[in-house]
């Protein structure tokens, strides 16, 4: 079951069998983890319609907090469904 889509990715997020969650985005990033990974993947950040620049990925801390809260909510929901 698709749970999220975007213009760039029809299956942005999906749930399989009520217990397998696939995401085509990174809710787990923090400012620190993003800063650590950017130097190692700079070559992958080529110009493209759906590819963010490093500057675009470096968001205010509040936005990372919102992403992390969403991730925790998803994981909690999956855990409850498995209990």
LOKEKE-94897 format. One line per field, with one value per atom (N, C-alpha, C): residue in three letters; chain; atom name; x, y, z. Coordinates in pm, 1 decimal, decimal comma. Atoms other than C-alpha are relative to their C-alpha. Layout:
LOKEKE-94897
residu <- [ALA_...]
chaine <- [A_...]
atome <- [CA_...]
c1 <- [X_...]
c2 <- [Y_...]
c3 <- [Z_...]
//
This chain:
LOKEKE-94897
residu <- [UNK_UNK_UNK_UNK_UNK_UNK_UNK_UNK_UNK_UNK_UNK_UNK_UNK_UNK_UNK_UNK_UNK_UNK_UNK_UNK_UNK_UNK_UNK_UNK_UNK_UNK_UNK_UNK_UNK_UNK_UNK_UNK_UNK_UNK_UNK_UNK_UNK_UNK_UNK_UNK_UNK_UNK_UNK_UNK_UNK_UNK_UNK_UNK_UNK_UNK_UNK_UNK_UNK_UNK_UNK_UNK_UNK_UNK_UNK_UNK_UNK_UNK_UNK_UNK_UNK_UNK_UNK_UNK_UNK_UNK_UNK_UNK_UNK_UNK_UNK_UNK_UNK_UNK_UNK_UNK_UNK_UNK_UNK_UNK_UNK_UNK_UNK_UNK_UNK_UNK_UNK_UNK_UNK_UNK_UNK_UNK_UNK_UNK_UNK_UNK_UNK_UNK_UNK_UNK_UNK_UNK_UNK_UNK_UNK_UNK_UNK_UNK_UNK_UNK_UNK_UNK_UNK_UNK_UNK_UNK_UNK_UNK_UNK_UNK_UNK_UNK_UNK_UNK_UNK_UNK_UNK_UNK_UNK_UNK_UNK_UNK_UNK_UNK_UNK_UNK_UNK_UNK_UNK_UNK_UNK_UNK_UNK_UNK_UNK_UNK_UNK_UNK_UNK_UNK_UNK_UNK_UNK_UNK_UNK_UNK_UNK_UNK_UNK_UNK_UNK_UNK_UNK_UNK_UNK_UNK_UNK_UNK_UNK_UNK_UNK_UNK_UNK_UNK_UNK_UNK_UNK_UNK_UNK_UNK_UNK_UNK_UNK_UNK_UNK_UNK_UNK_UNK_UNK_UNK_UNK_UNK_UNK_UNK_UNK_UNK_UNK_UNK_UNK_UNK_UNK_UNK_UNK_UNK_UNK_UNK_UNK_UNK_UNK_UNK_UNK_UNK_UNK_UNK_UNK_UNK_UNK_UNK_UNK_UNK_UNK_UNK_UNK_UNK_UNK_UNK_UNK_UNK_UNK_UNK_UNK_UNK_UNK_UNK_UNK_UNK_UNK_UNK_UNK_UNK_UNK_UNK_UNK_UNK_UNK]
chaine <- [A_A_A_A_A_A_A_A_A_A_A_A_A_A_A_A_A_A_A_A_A_A_A_A_A_A_A_A_A_A_A_A_A_A_A_A_A_A_A_A_A_A_A_A_A_A_A_A_A_A_A_A_A_A_A_A_A_A_A_A_A_A_A_A_A_A_A_A_A_A_A_A_A_A_A_A_A_A_A_A_A_A_A_A_A_A_A_A_A_A_A_A_A_A_A_A_A_A_A_A_A_A_A_A_A_A_A_A_A_A_A_A_A_A_A_A_A_A_A_A_A_A_A_A_A_A_A_A_A_A_A_A_A_A_A_A_A_A_A_A_A_A_A_A_A_A_A_A_A_A_A_A_A_A_A_A_A_A_A_A_A_A_A_A_A_A_A_A_A_A_A_A_A_A_A_A_A_A_A_A_A_A_A_A_A_A_A_A_A_A_A_A_A_A_A_A_A_A_A_A_A_A_A_A_A_A_A_A_A_A_A_A_A_A_A_A_A_A_A_A_A_A_A_A_A_A_A_A_A_A_A_A_A_A_A_A_A_A_A_A_A_A_A_A_A_A_A_A_A]
atome <- [N_CA_C_N_CA_C_N_CA_C_N_CA_C_N_CA_C_N_CA_C_N_CA_C_N_CA_C_N_CA_C_N_CA_C_N_CA_C_N_CA_C_N_CA_C_N_CA_C_N_CA_C_N_CA_C_N_CA_C_N_CA_C_N_CA_C_N_CA_C_N_CA_C_N_CA_C_N_CA_C_N_CA_C_N_CA_C_N_CA_C_N_CA_C_N_CA_C_N_CA_C_N_CA_C_N_CA_C_N_CA_C_N_CA_C_N_CA_C_N_CA_C_N_CA_C_N_CA_C_N_CA_C_N_CA_C_N_CA_C_N_CA_C_N_CA_C_N_CA_C_N_CA_C_N_CA_C_N_CA_C_N_CA_C_N_CA_C_N_CA_C_N_CA_C_N_CA_C_N_CA_C_N_CA_C_N_CA_C_N_CA_C_N_CA_C_N_CA_C_N_CA_C_N_CA_C_N_CA_C_N_CA_C_N_CA_C_N_CA_C_N_CA_C_N_CA_C_N_CA_C_N_CA_C_N_CA_C_N_CA_C_N_CA_C_N_CA_C_N_CA_C_N_CA_C_N_CA_C_N_CA_C_N_CA_C_N_CA_C_N_CA_C_N_CA_C_N_CA_C_N_CA_C_N_CA_C_N_CA_C]
c1 <- [84,2_0,0_89,7_-75,2_143,1_-52,0_39,8_143,2_50,0_-44,7_326,9_50,2_-48,4_404,1_43,8_-42,8_566,5_9,8_-15,5_613,0_120,0_-121,8_959,5_3,4_-3,3_877,5_-141,3_137,9_542,7_-16,0_4,0_622,2_99,4_-88,2_778,8_7,9_3,0_673,4_-108,9_99,6_492,4_5,5_13,5_372,5_-40,3_27,9_376,1_-39,9_46,7_177,6_-13,6_22,0_120,4_121,5_-116,5_474,5_133,0_-123,4_731,8_-20,6_11,9_781,6_118,9_-104,9_978,0_-9,6_-3,4_1081,9_104,7_-93,7_1247,8_40,7_-45,4_1353,4_58,9_-77,8_1557,2_-51,3_51,2_1364,0_98,9_-94,1_1656,9_112,8_-110,9_1897,2_-14,4_-12,3_2008,1_98,0_-100,6_2216,7_140,7_-132,4_2518,9_23,4_-19,2_2463,2_6,3_-6,5_2399,3_136,6_-131,7_2718,0_108,8_-99,6_2909,5_-4,4_12,4_2774,7_24,3_-12,2_2781,9_138,4_-130,8_3160,0_24,2_-21,5_3141,9_-88,3_89,0_2861,4_-14,7_8,7_2929,2_-5,5_-0,1_2991,0_-134,8_133,3_2635,6_-98,7_89,5_2482,6_16,0_-6,7_2465,8_-124,5_114,1_2234,0_-113,0_114,9_1886,9_-128,2_129,7_1520,6_-38,8_43,2_1470,4_116,1_-116,5_1817,5_27,3_-26,5_1869,4_149,5_-139,0_2191,0_30,1_-39,5_2388,0_-62,6_58,0_2266,9_-149,4_143,4_1902,9_-27,1_17,9_1949,3_27,4_-35,9_2094,8_-108,0_119,5_1772,2_16,2_-2,1_1701,6_-22,7_12,6_1724,0_-145,0_141,1_1346,4_-55,5_48,5_1286,2_53,7_-53,0_1517,7_-77,9_78,2_1328,5_-135,6_129,7_998,3_14,5_-22,7_1141,6_23,9_-30,1_1277,0_-123,7_125,5_943,4_-91,6_81,0_765,6_52,1_-58,5_1009,0_-36,2_33,1_952,5_-147,6_142,5_576,4_-28,1_16,8_597,1_46,8_-53,5_814,4_-86,2_88,9_591,7_-128,5_123,6_286,9_22,5_-31,6_453,8_16,8_-21,8_558,9_-131,9_130,9_203,8_-76,2_70,0_66,2_56,5_-61,9_309,2_-20,2_16,6_229,7_-120,4]
c2 <- [-116,6_0,0_124,1_-125,6_335,2_93,1_-95,2_585,3_141,4_-133,2_874,0_-6,1_-12,8_990,3_142,9_-134,7_1288,3_7,8_-17,6_1432,2_-80,1_67,4_1278,3_-148,9_142,3_937,5_-46,7_47,8_761,0_-77,1_77,6_528,2_58,8_-69,6_773,0_-74,8_83,1_553,0_-104,5_105,7_222,0_-92,9_95,8_-31,3_-133,5_133,5_-403,1_-89,9_98,2_-656,1_59,7_-64,4_-400,8_4,4_4,3_-448,6_31,4_-36,9_-359,8_139,3_-139,1_11,6_34,3_-44,8_141,1_149,4_-145,7_505,7_40,4_-55,5_696,1_141,0_-125,6_977,8_-32,4_27,5_1013,1_78,9_-63,0_1094,7_-11,5_25,0_971,1_102,9_-95,6_1251,3_101,1_-111,0_1499,7_98,2_-91,6_1809,9_-61,1_59,6_1615,3_-114,3_111,6_1302,7_49,5_-56,6_1511,5_63,2_-62,1_1710,4_-105,7_106,5_1382,7_-69,5_75,0_1226,0_85,7_-85,5_1524,1_-4,7_4,6_1522,0_-132,6_131,1_1151,9_-26,4_24,6_1178,7_123,6_-123,3_1517,8_-28,0_33,1_1352,4_-46,6_45,0_1216,8_115,2_-115,1_1562,3_77,0_-61,5_1637,6_86,0_-84,7_1896,5_-83,1_71,9_1757,2_52,5_-52,9_1838,6_-42,9_52,5_1620,3_-24,7_19,1_1636,5_129,6_-117,7_1876,5_28,5_-38,3_2068,3_-19,7_11,1_2038,4_113,5_-115,3_2386,1_-20,1_23,9_2284,0_-105,8_105,2_1978,2_50,2_-51,7_2182,7_95,6_-72,0_2294,0_48,3_-37,5_2466,2_-122,7_113,2_2232,9_-39,7_29,8_2259,8_-96,0_88,7_2090,9_-141,8_132,9_1803,6_-62,2_50,5_1771,8_-51,8_43,6_1746,9_-131,1_124,6_1479,6_-115,7_105,7_1280,8_-40,1_31,1_1305,0_-82,7_78,6_1177,1_-142,9_133,6_883,7_-79,1_68,6_797,7_-38,8_31,5_815,5_-118,5_114,1_577,3_-129,0_120,5_332,2_-44,6_35,0_348,4_-65,6_55,6_280,9_-143,3_135,3_-20,4_-94,8_83,1_-151,1_-38,4_27,1_-122,5_-101,2_93,2_-305,0_-140,5_131,8_-590,7_-64,2_52,6_-630,0_-91,4]
c3 <- [0,0_0,0_0,0_6,0_-101,7_109,0_-103,9_184,0_-28,4_40,1_15,6_-143,5_137,8_-335,7_-20,7_35,8_-496,6_-151,3_144,5_-842,1_-51,2_42,4_-855,8_25,9_-36,9_-705,8_33,2_-18,6_-740,0_130,6_-125,1_-447,9_99,2_-93,6_-204,3_133,3_-120,5_88,6_-19,7_14,1_105,4_119,5_-108,9_358,2_-60,6_51,3_283,3_115,5_-98,5_482,6_139,9_-128,5_758,8_90,5_-89,2_889,9_-66,5_70,1_624,5_-59,1_43,0_565,9_-87,9_91,2_267,3_-19,6_13,6_252,6_-102,4_96,6_-31,2_45,0_-58,3_201,8_135,7_-121,3_519,3_119,5_-122,0_834,6_115,2_-109,7_1044,6_8,1_-1,1_950,4_111,7_-95,2_1212,6_-62,4_55,2_1146,4_4,6_-15,7_1273,8_-99,7_93,1_1063,0_-144,1_134,9_751,8_-24,1_14,2_810,6_-16,3_10,1_847,6_-135,3_124,6_528,7_-124,8_118,6_291,2_-66,0_66,7_233,6_-74,5_60,5_141,5_-121,1_113,7_-112,2_-88,7_78,2_-267,1_-149,9_141,5_-604,3_-51,4_39,1_-605,8_-12,5_2,1_-569,8_-129,9_132,1_-938,5_-21,7_29,8_-1084,2_-60,4_52,3_-1144,0_60,2_-41,3_-1112,2_141,3_-129,4_-803,5_95,3_-85,8_-649,1_74,6_-81,6_-361,0_5,1_-23,6_-318,0_148,4_-141,1_4,4_81,3_-71,1_101,4_25,3_-17,8_47,3_107,2_-101,4_270,6_140,9_-131,7_554,9_47,2_-43,1_715,6_144,7_-142,3_1046,0_88,3_-92,3_1344,7_23,8_-25,5_1395,2_-105,9_105,9_1059,8_18,4_-30,6_1153,8_115,4_-113,0_1482,4_-47,1_53,2_1292,1_-76,4_75,0_1060,5_95,4_-96,1_1355,2_79,4_-69,7_1538,8_-89,3_93,5_1227,1_-8,5_4,7_1210,0_125,7_-125,2_1575,6_2,6_6,5_1524,1_-90,3_90,6_1227,4_64,9_-62,8_1417,8_117,3_-111,4_1725,6_-51,2_57,1_1510,7_-50,8_45,6_1349,2_118,3_-118,0_1692,2_65,5_-60,3_1827,2_-83,0_89,1_1524,0_7,8_-8,5_1585,8_136,9_-137,2_1955,9_10,6]
//
